[in-house]
Amino acid sequence: MISRGVYYIVVALLFIMGISLMIYEHVTFDVPWFPSSKNIAWDIEAKISFNAPYDESVPVKVSLAIPESQPGFKIVSENTASPNYGLYFNDRAGHTRAEWSNRAISGHQILYYRIGILADNSTKNSMVTVPKVARVVLEEPYLTAINQIGNAAWSRSSDPMSFTQAVFQEIRTQEENARLLLTKFTRQDLLVKLLNLHDIPARIIRVVKLEDGRRNQHLIPYIAIFDPDNSYRIIDPESAKEPQKGTYFIWESNAHSLLEISGGEDSQVVFSIIRNNVSEKKAFAMRQNSRDAVSQDKFDLSVNALPIEEQAVFKNILLLPIGVFIVVFLRIIVGIKTSGTFMPVLIATAFLQTNLAVGLIGFLTIVGIGLIIRSWLSYLNLLLVARISTVIITVIAIIGTLSFITYKVGLTDGIKITFFPMIILSWTIERMSVLWEEEGYKEVLIQGGGSMFVAVMAYLAMSSPAIQHLSFNFLGLMLVILSGVLIMGNYTGYRLTELKRFRPLAEEIAHPVKEGELEADRLKKETKAVKKEA
C-alpha cells in the first residue's frame, strides 16, 4: 500500500507540472489566459479525399479553389499536408488555385489545405468582382413564370436590395410559378436569373460558416448583389436575410468549380473550423506576417499541430475532465446522490450539442416514457439481456419519434436530441425501474433529481467560454484537475448534506436546556424539528 507521504508527493508533482505547463504555453506562445471578443483568429481546413485508380500509368492532378483576403478578414497563414505530391499555386482568371500532382499513385488519398485568418476590420480588399449581367433565355412556360415574379417584384421596389426582398415575397406568394421554376433551377440560380432579368449584377458565392468546432462542413451558397456603385451585399437564399458580418468567410466567388480532379474518382471536399483567441502581441505579429506569429520553431504542448478535424473532436473531449471534476466534488464533498456515477457528465455533454432547455425537456420525456414502458416489461418476466435490449430499442424509437415530431412542427432544435447517449439512457431507465421496485418512488426522485442537478452544474461549467478556452489551449489544466480529483478521493469526512443531522446538537449547544424542563418535552421538540426538515 502506498504511504501517505508518497501519495501527497505525487499529487503535489501533478499540480506543479500542470501549472508549469500552463505558464509555459502562456509565456512561449503568448496564449491569453482568458478569451475575449477582440483578436479572434480562425483556422479553416479543407480535407480533400478521393480514390486514385490502381494504374500507375495514369497521373493524378487535383485543383482546389482557394480564398483570398476579404473585408473583415486577413489571411495570416497557409500550409498543406500532401506527402508524395507536388504542390503549385496557379492563377486562373485572376483567382488562385492550389494544384497537387503525382505521376504514379493509387488507392484512397487524403490531402489537406489549411489557412489561418484573423478578424481585421482594416482589411478592405475584396475577392468578389462585379460580374457581367447574363442574358436570360428560357423556353415556355418558364419564361412566363419568371417574368410574372420579376415584374411584380420590380413594381414594388426601388433599389437592388428592395427588389431582392420583393422577389422573395413573390416566390412565397406565387406558389405555382415558384414551384415550376424550382423544378428547373436551384433557389440561388433562380434568384440570380431574376436579378439579371432586370439588369442587376449578381453572382453566387460559396462561404464557410464560422462556427467553432464544426467538422465535415460543406460550403454554403450565398448571393452577392451589386449596387450601381459596385459595392455589394450578401443574401442567404434560404432565409432571405443578410447574414451578420463576421459569421461567414468567402471561399469561392468566381463561379468556377471548387474542386477538379483528373485521374481520380469519388472525390469530395469537407471543411473543419476552429476558433482561437490570440493576444494583442500575437495579433500584431499576424498582421505584420511575422514569423513569430506561427512559432514553428518552438515546441508546442497543445493540440494545435493536429488537423483541424481532430482538433474539433478534442475540443469536446477535453471538456470531459471538467465535468468529471464537478461530479466528484458534488458526490464526495456535497454528498448528492445520482443514478449512475458518471451518467450526468454524458448527459451534460449532450446538453452542449442541444441547449439546456431542449436537453432537459428531451431527457425528462425520454426517461419518463421509458419508465412507463419498462414497468410494463416487468410483467413479462424477461431475461436481463432481452429486457435491456428491448429498452434500448424503445429509447431509439422514442428519440426518433420526438425528432420527427419536433421537426414537423418547426422546432429544429428538437432534432439534436439524437446526441443523447442511448445506451446510457437505457441503463438509467433500467436502474431507476429496479430502484422504484426496491426502494420506492422517493428514492427514484432523489437520485433522478440529483442526476439532473449534477448534469446542469456540469453543463454550466463545460459551456463556459473561459473554461473551454483554458481546457483547449492549456493541456496542463488536466494535470491540475487530476491532482484535485486525487485529493478529493482521499476525503473521508462528512458530506455537506449530512451535516443537517447535527443541527439539533448545535441548537442544544447554542440554547442549553432550561432548568425544570422535562426531557420528554425536549425530545418532542427535537422530533418535530426533524420531521419538519424531512
C-alpha positions as CSV (number, residue, x, y, z in Angstrom):
1,M,0.0,0.0,0.0
2,I,1.4,3.4,-0.9
3,S,2.2,5.6,2.0
4,R,0.5,8.9,2.6
5,G,3.8,10.7,2.0
6,V,4.3,9.3,-1.5
7,Y,0.6,10.0,-2.2
8,Y,0.9,13.7,-1.3
9,I,4.2,14.0,-3.2
10,V,2.6,12.6,-6.4
11,V,-0.4,15.0,-6.0
12,A,1.9,17.9,-5.5
13,L,4.0,17.0,-8.5
14,L,1.0,16.7,-10.7
15,F,-0.3,20.1,-9.6
16,I,3.1,21.8,-10.1
17,M,3.6,20.1,-13.5
18,G,0.2,21.3,-14.6
19,I,0.7,24.9,-13.5
20,S,4.2,24.9,-15.1
21,L,2.9,23.6,-18.5
22,M,0.1,26.3,-18.5
23,I,2.7,29.0,-17.7
24,Y,4.9,27.6,-20.5
25,E,2.1,27.9,-23.1
26,H,1.2,31.4,-21.9
27,V,4.8,32.7,-22.0
28,T,6.2,30.9,-25.0
29,F,3.2,31.1,-27.4
30,D,1.5,34.2,-25.8
31,V,-1.8,32.3,-25.3
32,P,-4.1,34.6,-23.3
33,W,-5.5,33.3,-20.0
34,F,-9.0,34.4,-20.8
35,P,-10.9,34.7,-24.1
36,S,-12.1,38.0,-25.4
37,S,-14.2,39.3,-28.2
38,K,-11.1,41.0,-29.6
39,N,-8.4,39.4,-31.7
40,I,-10.4,36.4,-33.0
41,A,-8.5,34.0,-35.2
42,W,-9.9,31.1,-37.2
43,D,-8.3,28.0,-38.6
44,I,-10.1,26.6,-41.6
45,E,-9.0,23.3,-43.1
46,A,-10.2,21.8,-46.4
47,K,-9.9,18.0,-46.4
48,I,-9.8,16.5,-50.0
49,S,-10.5,12.8,-50.3
50,F,-10.7,10.7,-53.5
51,N,-9.7,7.3,-54.9
52,A,-6.9,7.0,-57.4
53,P,-7.1,4.0,-59.8
54,Y,-4.7,1.2,-59.4
55,D,-3.0,2.1,-62.6
56,E,0.4,3.8,-62.2
57,S,0.3,4.9,-65.8
58,V,-2.5,7.4,-65.0
59,P,-1.2,10.6,-63.5
60,V,-3.3,12.3,-60.8
61,K,-3.9,16.1,-60.7
62,V,-6.0,17.9,-58.1
63,S,-7.1,21.5,-58.3
64,L,-8.8,23.4,-55.5
65,A,-10.1,26.9,-55.5
66,I,-8.5,28.8,-52.5
67,P,-9.7,32.1,-50.9
68,E,-8.0,35.5,-50.7
69,S,-8.2,38.2,-48.1
70,Q,-11.5,40.0,-48.0
71,P,-13.3,42.7,-46.0
72,G,-13.1,41.9,-42.3
73,F,-10.5,39.1,-42.6
74,K,-6.8,38.8,-43.3
75,I,-5.2,35.5,-44.2
76,V,-2.2,35.2,-41.9
77,S,-1.0,31.6,-42.5
78,E,-1.3,28.9,-45.2
79,N,0.0,25.4,-45.2
80,T,-0.8,22.0,-46.7
81,A,-0.3,18.3,-45.9
82,S,0.3,16.4,-49.1
83,P,3.0,13.8,-48.9
84,N,4.3,12.4,-52.2
85,Y,2.6,15.2,-54.2
86,G,4.0,18.2,-56.0
87,L,2.2,21.4,-55.0
88,Y,1.8,24.5,-57.1
89,F,-0.2,27.7,-57.0
90,N,-1.6,28.8,-60.4
91,D,-3.6,31.8,-61.4
92,R,-6.9,31.3,-63.3
93,A,-8.9,34.3,-64.5
94,G,-7.4,36.4,-61.7
95,H,-8.0,33.8,-58.9
96,T,-5.5,31.5,-57.3
97,R,-5.9,27.7,-57.2
98,A,-3.8,25.1,-55.4
99,E,-2.8,22.2,-57.6
100,W,-1.4,18.9,-56.5
101,S,0.1,16.3,-58.9
102,N,1.6,12.9,-58.9
103,R,2.5,10.6,-61.8
104,A,2.1,7.3,-60.1
105,I,-0.1,6.8,-57.1
106,S,-3.1,4.6,-56.2
107,G,-5.6,3.9,-53.5
108,H,-7.5,6.2,-51.2
109,Q,-5.9,9.6,-51.0
110,I,-6.4,12.5,-48.5
111,L,-5.0,16.0,-49.0
112,Y,-5.2,18.9,-46.6
113,Y,-5.2,22.6,-47.2
114,R,-5.3,24.9,-44.2
115,I,-5.4,28.6,-43.7
116,G,-5.4,30.9,-40.7
117,I,-7.4,34.0,-40.8
118,L,-7.6,37.0,-38.4
119,A,-10.6,39.2,-37.9
120,D,-9.3,42.6,-39.1
121,N,-11.6,45.5,-39.9
122,S,-8.8,47.3,-41.6
123,T,-8.7,44.8,-44.5
124,K,-10.8,46.3,-47.3
125,N,-9.7,44.4,-50.4
126,S,-12.4,42.1,-51.8
127,M,-12.0,38.9,-53.9
128,V,-15.6,39.4,-55.2
129,T,-15.7,41.1,-58.6
130,V,-18.6,42.6,-60.4
131,P,-20.0,40.0,-62.9
132,K,-21.5,40.8,-66.3
133,V,-25.2,40.7,-66.4
134,A,-26.1,37.5,-68.2
135,R,-28.9,37.4,-70.8
136,V,-31.8,35.3,-69.5
137,V,-33.1,33.0,-72.3
138,L,-35.8,30.5,-71.3
139,E,-38.4,28.4,-73.0
140,E,-42.1,28.4,-72.1
141,P,-43.7,28.0,-69.6
142,Y,-40.6,29.0,-67.5
143,L,-40.2,32.4,-69.3
144,T,-43.8,33.4,-68.4
145,A,-43.4,32.3,-64.8
146,I,-40.1,34.1,-64.2
147,N,-41.4,37.3,-65.8
148,Q,-44.5,37.3,-63.7
149,I,-42.5,37.0,-60.5
150,G,-39.9,39.6,-61.7
151,N,-42.3,42.2,-62.9
152,A,-44.4,42.0,-59.8
153,A,-41.3,42.5,-57.6
154,W,-39.9,45.3,-59.8
155,S,-43.1,47.4,-59.4
156,R,-42.7,47.3,-55.6
157,S,-39.0,48.1,-55.3
158,S,-36.7,51.0,-55.6
159,D,-33.1,49.5,-55.5
160,P,-31.4,46.1,-55.8
161,M,-31.9,45.1,-52.1
162,S,-35.6,46.1,-52.0
163,F,-36.1,44.3,-55.3
164,T,-34.5,41.2,-53.8
165,Q,-36.7,41.2,-50.8
166,A,-39.7,41.7,-53.1
167,V,-38.6,38.7,-55.1
168,F,-38.6,36.5,-52.0
169,Q,-42.1,37.7,-51.1
170,E,-43.4,37.0,-54.6
171,I,-41.8,33.5,-54.5
172,R,-43.9,32.8,-51.4
173,T,-47.0,34.4,-52.9
174,Q,-46.9,33.0,-56.4
175,E,-46.6,29.4,-55.3
176,E,-47.4,27.7,-58.6
177,N,-44.8,29.8,-60.6
178,A,-42.2,29.3,-57.9
179,R,-42.8,25.5,-57.7
180,L,-42.4,25.3,-61.5
181,L,-39.2,27.3,-61.6
182,L,-37.7,25.4,-58.7
183,T,-38.0,22.2,-60.6
184,K,-35.6,23.6,-63.1
185,F,-33.3,25.8,-61.0
186,T,-31.8,25.8,-57.6
187,R,-33.0,28.6,-55.3
188,Q,-29.8,30.6,-55.7
189,D,-29.7,30.2,-59.5
190,L,-33.3,31.4,-59.7
191,L,-32.5,34.5,-57.7
192,V,-29.5,35.4,-59.8
193,K,-31.6,35.0,-63.0
194,L,-34.4,37.2,-61.6
195,L,-31.8,39.9,-60.8
196,N,-30.1,39.6,-64.2
197,L,-33.5,39.8,-65.8
198,H,-33.7,43.4,-64.5
199,D,-30.1,44.3,-65.3
200,I,-28.9,43.9,-61.7
201,P,-25.4,42.3,-61.4
202,A,-25.3,39.3,-59.0
203,R,-23.3,36.2,-58.5
204,I,-23.3,33.1,-56.4
205,I,-20.5,32.9,-53.9
206,R,-19.7,29.9,-51.6
207,V,-18.9,30.5,-48.0
208,V,-17.7,28.7,-44.9
209,K,-19.9,29.3,-41.9
210,L,-17.7,30.3,-39.0
211,E,-18.9,28.1,-36.1
212,D,-16.4,26.9,-33.6
213,G,-15.6,23.2,-33.5
214,R,-17.6,22.3,-36.7
215,R,-16.4,19.3,-38.7
216,N,-17.2,17.8,-42.1
217,Q,-19.0,21.0,-43.3
218,H,-19.7,21.9,-46.9
219,L,-19.7,25.3,-48.5
220,I,-22.9,27.2,-48.3
221,P,-24.2,29.2,-51.4
222,Y,-24.9,32.8,-50.8
223,I,-25.8,35.6,-53.3
224,A,-23.7,38.7,-53.8
225,I,-25.9,41.6,-55.0
226,F,-24.2,44.6,-56.5
227,D,-25.4,48.2,-56.3
228,P,-24.8,50.8,-59.0
229,D,-21.6,52.0,-57.2
230,N,-20.2,48.4,-57.5
231,S,-20.5,47.8,-53.8
232,Y,-22.2,44.5,-52.8
233,R,-24.3,42.9,-50.1
234,I,-24.7,39.3,-49.2
235,I,-28.0,37.5,-49.0
236,D,-28.7,33.9,-47.8
237,P,-31.1,32.5,-50.4
238,E,-32.7,30.1,-47.9
239,S,-33.5,32.5,-45.1
240,A,-33.8,35.6,-47.4
241,K,-31.8,37.5,-44.8
242,E,-28.5,39.3,-44.8
243,P,-26.1,37.3,-42.7
244,Q,-24.2,39.1,-39.9
245,K,-20.7,40.1,-40.9
246,G,-18.0,38.0,-39.3
247,T,-20.2,34.9,-39.3
248,Y,-19.0,33.7,-42.7
249,F,-15.8,33.6,-44.8
250,I,-16.0,33.7,-48.6
251,W,-14.1,30.7,-50.0
252,E,-15.0,30.8,-53.7
253,S,-16.6,33.7,-55.7
254,N,-15.8,33.3,-59.4
255,A,-18.4,30.7,-60.4
256,H,-15.6,28.2,-61.2
257,S,-15.6,24.7,-59.8
258,L,-14.5,24.3,-56.3
259,L,-12.6,21.0,-56.9
260,E,-11.3,19.5,-60.1
261,I,-9.6,16.0,-60.2
262,S,-8.2,14.2,-63.1
263,G,-7.0,10.6,-62.6
264,G,-9.3,10.1,-59.6
265,E,-12.9,9.3,-58.7
266,D,-15.3,9.5,-55.7
267,S,-13.9,12.9,-54.7
268,Q,-15.2,15.3,-52.0
269,V,-14.0,18.2,-50.0
270,V,-15.2,19.0,-46.5
271,F,-14.2,21.8,-44.1
272,S,-13.4,21.9,-40.4
273,I,-13.3,25.1,-38.4
274,I,-11.7,26.1,-35.1
275,R,-11.8,29.5,-33.3
276,N,-8.9,30.8,-31.3
277,N,-8.3,33.9,-29.1
278,V,-4.9,35.5,-29.5
279,S,-3.2,38.2,-27.6
280,E,-2.6,41.7,-28.8
281,K,1.1,41.0,-29.4
282,K,0.4,37.9,-31.5
283,A,-2.4,39.6,-33.4
284,F,0.0,42.4,-34.3
285,A,2.6,39.8,-35.4
286,M,-0.1,38.1,-37.6
287,R,-1.0,41.4,-39.2
288,Q,2.7,42.0,-40.0
289,N,3.1,38.4,-41.3
290,S,5.8,37.9,-38.7
291,R,7.5,34.5,-38.2
292,D,6.8,34.8,-34.5
293,A,3.1,34.6,-35.2
294,V,3.4,30.9,-36.2
295,S,6.2,29.9,-33.7
296,Q,7.0,26.8,-35.7
297,D,10.5,26.7,-34.1
298,K,9.1,26.2,-30.6
299,F,7.8,23.0,-29.0
300,D,4.1,23.4,-28.8
301,L,2.4,21.4,-26.0
302,S,-1.1,21.8,-27.4
303,V,-3.3,20.1,-29.9
304,N,-2.8,22.9,-32.5
305,A,-0.4,20.8,-34.5
306,L,-3.2,18.2,-35.3
307,P,-5.6,18.5,-38.3
308,I,-8.5,20.8,-37.6
309,E,-11.0,17.9,-37.8
310,E,-9.2,16.2,-34.9
311,Q,-8.8,19.5,-33.0
312,A,-12.6,19.9,-33.1
313,V,-13.0,16.4,-31.6
314,F,-10.5,17.1,-28.9
315,K,-12.2,20.4,-28.1
316,N,-15.2,18.4,-26.8
317,I,-13.2,15.6,-25.3
318,L,-11.0,17.9,-23.2
319,L,-14.2,19.2,-21.5
320,L,-15.0,15.8,-20.0
321,P,-12.4,16.2,-17.2
322,I,-14.2,19.4,-16.2
323,G,-17.5,17.5,-15.9
324,V,-15.8,14.7,-14.0
325,F,-14.4,17.1,-11.5
326,I,-17.8,18.6,-10.9
327,V,-19.3,15.1,-10.4
328,V,-16.5,14.1,-7.9
329,F,-17.0,17.3,-5.9
330,L,-20.8,17.1,-5.8
331,R,-20.8,13.4,-4.9
332,I,-17.9,13.2,-2.4
333,I,-17.9,16.6,-0.8
334,V,-21.5,17.7,-1.1
335,G,-23.0,14.2,-1.0
336,I,-25.6,14.4,-3.8
337,K,-26.9,11.0,-4.9
338,T,-27.0,10.3,-8.7
339,S,-28.3,7.5,-10.8
340,G,-25.0,6.1,-12.1
341,T,-21.6,7.5,-11.4
342,F,-20.8,9.5,-14.5
343,M,-24.1,9.4,-16.3
344,P,-24.6,13.2,-15.5
345,V,-21.4,14.0,-17.4
346,L,-22.6,12.3,-20.6
347,I,-26.0,14.0,-20.3
348,A,-24.2,17.4,-19.8
349,T,-22.2,16.6,-23.0
350,A,-25.4,16.0,-24.8
351,F,-26.7,19.4,-23.5
352,L,-23.8,21.1,-25.1
353,Q,-25.0,19.8,-28.5
354,T,-28.6,20.9,-28.0
355,N,-29.2,23.6,-25.3
356,L,-30.1,23.4,-21.7
357,A,-33.9,23.8,-22.1
358,V,-34.3,21.4,-25.1
359,G,-31.9,19.0,-23.4
360,L,-33.8,18.9,-20.1
361,I,-37.2,18.5,-21.8
362,G,-35.9,15.8,-24.1
363,F,-34.2,13.9,-21.2
364,L,-37.2,14.0,-18.9
365,T,-39.5,13.0,-21.8
366,I,-37.3,10.0,-22.8
367,V,-36.8,8.8,-19.3
368,G,-40.5,9.3,-18.3
369,I,-41.8,7.3,-21.3
370,G,-39.1,4.7,-20.9
371,L,-40.0,4.1,-17.2
372,I,-43.7,3.6,-18.2
373,I,-42.7,1.0,-20.9
374,R,-40.2,-0.6,-18.5
375,S,-42.9,-1.0,-15.8
376,W,-45.0,-2.9,-18.4
377,L,-42.0,-5.1,-19.2
378,S,-41.7,-6.2,-15.6
379,Y,-44.9,-8.3,-16.0
380,L,-43.3,-10.3,-18.9
381,N,-40.5,-11.8,-16.7
382,L,-38.0,-11.4,-19.5
383,L,-34.3,-12.3,-19.0
384,L,-32.0,-9.3,-18.3
385,V,-30.3,-9.3,-21.7
386,A,-33.6,-9.3,-23.6
387,R,-35.1,-6.7,-21.2
388,I,-32.2,-4.3,-21.7
389,S,-32.3,-4.8,-25.5
390,T,-36.0,-4.0,-25.5
391,V,-35.4,-0.9,-23.5
392,I,-32.5,0.2,-25.9
393,I,-34.8,-0.3,-29.0
394,T,-37.6,1.6,-27.2
395,V,-35.3,4.5,-26.4
396,I,-34.1,4.7,-30.0
397,A,-37.8,4.7,-31.1
398,I,-38.7,7.4,-28.7
399,I,-35.8,9.6,-29.8
400,G,-36.6,9.1,-33.4
401,T,-40.3,9.9,-32.9
402,L,-39.5,13.0,-30.9
403,S,-37.1,14.2,-33.5
404,F,-39.7,13.7,-36.3
405,I,-42.5,15.4,-34.4
406,T,-40.4,18.4,-33.4
407,Y,-39.1,18.8,-37.0
408,K,-42.6,18.7,-38.4
409,V,-43.8,21.4,-36.0
410,G,-40.8,23.6,-36.9
411,L,-38.7,23.1,-33.7
412,T,-35.5,22.3,-35.4
413,D,-33.5,22.2,-32.1
414,G,-35.5,19.1,-31.2
415,I,-33.6,17.1,-33.8
416,K,-30.5,17.4,-31.7
417,I,-31.8,15.1,-29.0
418,T,-30.2,12.4,-31.2
419,F,-27.0,13.3,-29.4
420,F,-28.2,11.7,-26.2
421,P,-26.2,8.6,-25.2
422,M,-28.8,6.0,-26.0
423,I,-27.2,3.0,-24.2
424,I,-26.6,5.1,-21.1
425,L,-30.2,6.3,-21.1
426,S,-31.4,2.7,-21.4
427,W,-29.3,1.6,-18.4
428,T,-30.5,4.6,-16.5
429,I,-34.2,3.6,-17.1
430,E,-33.4,0.1,-16.1
431,R,-31.7,1.1,-12.8
432,M,-34.5,3.6,-12.0
433,S,-37.1,1.0,-12.6
434,V,-35.4,-1.6,-10.3
435,L,-34.8,1.1,-7.7
436,W,-38.5,2.0,-7.8
437,E,-39.4,-1.6,-7.2
438,E,-36.9,-2.0,-4.3
439,E,-36.8,1.4,-2.6
440,G,-39.9,3.3,-3.8
441,Y,-40.6,6.3,-5.9
442,K,-39.0,8.7,-3.4
443,E,-35.5,7.3,-3.9
444,V,-36.0,7.4,-7.6
445,L,-36.9,11.1,-7.4
446,I,-33.9,11.8,-5.1
447,Q,-31.4,10.1,-7.4
448,G,-33.1,11.3,-10.6
449,G,-33.2,14.9,-9.3
450,G,-29.6,14.6,-8.1
451,S,-28.5,13.4,-11.6
452,M,-30.3,16.3,-13.3
453,F,-28.8,18.8,-10.8
454,V,-25.3,17.4,-11.3
455,A,-25.8,17.4,-15.1
456,V,-26.9,21.0,-15.1
457,M,-23.9,22.1,-13.0
458,A,-21.5,20.2,-15.3
459,Y,-23.2,21.7,-18.3
460,L,-22.8,25.3,-16.9
461,A,-19.1,24.6,-16.2
462,M,-18.4,22.9,-19.6
463,S,-20.3,25.6,-21.6
464,S,-18.3,28.5,-20.0
465,P,-16.3,30.2,-22.7
466,A,-13.4,30.8,-20.2
467,I,-13.3,27.1,-19.2
468,Q,-13.5,26.0,-22.9
469,H,-10.6,28.3,-23.7
470,L,-8.5,27.1,-20.8
471,S,-9.1,23.4,-21.4
472,F,-8.3,23.5,-25.1
473,N,-5.3,25.8,-25.0
474,F,-3.7,24.7,-21.7
475,L,-3.3,20.9,-21.5
476,G,-1.6,21.3,-18.2
477,L,-5.1,22.0,-16.8
478,M,-5.8,18.3,-17.0
479,L,-3.0,17.6,-14.5
480,V,-4.3,20.2,-12.2
481,I,-7.8,18.6,-12.3
482,L,-6.3,15.2,-11.8
483,S,-4.5,16.4,-8.6
484,G,-7.8,17.8,-7.4
485,V,-9.6,14.6,-8.0
486,L,-7.0,12.6,-6.2
487,I,-7.2,14.9,-3.2
488,M,-11.0,14.7,-3.1
489,G,-10.7,10.9,-3.4
490,N,-8.9,10.8,-0.1
491,Y,-11.7,12.7,1.7
492,T,-13.4,10.6,4.4
493,G,-15.3,13.3,6.4
494,Y,-18.9,14.1,6.4
495,R,-20.7,15.2,3.3
496,L,-22.3,18.7,3.4
497,T,-25.7,17.1,3.0
498,E,-25.1,15.0,6.1
499,L,-24.4,18.0,8.4
500,K,-28.1,18.7,8.9
501,R,-28.2,15.6,11.2
502,F,-26.2,17.6,13.7
503,R,-28.5,20.6,13.7
504,P,-30.3,19.6,16.9
505,L,-27.0,19.2,18.7
506,A,-25.9,22.6,17.5
507,E,-29.1,24.1,18.8
508,E,-28.8,22.4,22.1
509,I,-25.3,23.8,22.5
510,A,-26.5,27.3,21.5
511,H,-29.6,27.0,23.7
512,P,-28.9,24.9,26.7
513,V,-31.8,23.0,28.4
514,K,-33.7,25.2,30.8
515,E,-33.9,24.2,34.4
516,G,-37.0,22.3,35.2
517,E,-37.8,21.4,31.5
518,L,-38.7,17.8,31.2
519,E,-36.6,15.5,28.9
520,A,-39.8,14.3,27.2
521,D,-40.8,17.8,26.2
522,R,-37.3,18.5,24.8
523,L,-37.4,15.2,22.8
524,K,-40.8,16.2,21.4
525,K,-39.5,19.5,20.2
526,E,-36.5,17.8,18.5
527,T,-38.7,15.2,16.9
528,K,-41.0,17.9,15.4
529,A,-37.9,19.8,14.1
530,V,-36.5,16.7,12.4
531,K,-39.9,15.9,10.8
532,K,-40.2,19.4,9.6
533,E,-36.8,19.3,7.9
534,A,-37.6,15.9,6.4
